[in-house]
Amino acid sequence: MGVLVDTSIWIDYFKQGDDLTDMDALIDENLVVTNDLILAELIPFLKVRKQFTVIKLLQEIRRIPLRINWDEIIAFQVSCLKAGANGIGIPDLVIAQSAKANNCKIYSIDKHFRLLEKIIKIKLY
């Protein structure tokens, strides 16, 4: 099982955030996975900052397939709305769907994923 590291964790990691222990351990154990959506969120910022080595390293991380099932995304959104969680965006739902379909845990500090854990039963790290 891999751990899909969300953009929020990567940004904190790049900034040398408070607690890097978990991220370092995941990297050392080769458990980190990514997908094209997360890379699309990270890479433009890194290109502007000319962080080409970091981009190259991110692109070497194992990518899980991003097969978007729009009917399932709609069902997730309906479940969220019924549960009173109306601020969860489509990108977070796509990340959750990707992790669930590939049997991965999600590592994030984004509170939306805590809600999704309860509503659609994703696994969090």
Stockholm file with secondary structure:
# STOCKHOLM 1.0

chainA/1-125         MGVLVDTSIWIDYFKQGDDLTDMDALIDENLVVTNDLILAELIPFLKVRKQFTVIKLLQEIRRIPLRINWDEIIAFQVSCLKAGANGIGIPDLVIAQSAKANNCKIYSIDKHFRLLEKIIKIKLY
#=GR chainA/1-125 SS CCEEECHHHHHHHHTTCSCCHHHHHHHHTTCEEBCHHHHHHHHHHHHHTTCHHHHHHHHTSCBCCCCCCHHHHHHHHHHHHHTTCCCCCHHHHHHHHHHHHTTCEEECCCHHHHHHHHHTCCEEC
#=GC SS_cons         CCEEECHHHHHHHHTTCSCCHHHHHHHHTTCEEBCHHHHHHHHHHHHHTTCHHHHHHHHTSCBCCCCCCHHHHHHHHHHHHHTTCCCCCHHHHHHHHHHHHTTCEEECCCHHHHHHHHHTCCEEC
//
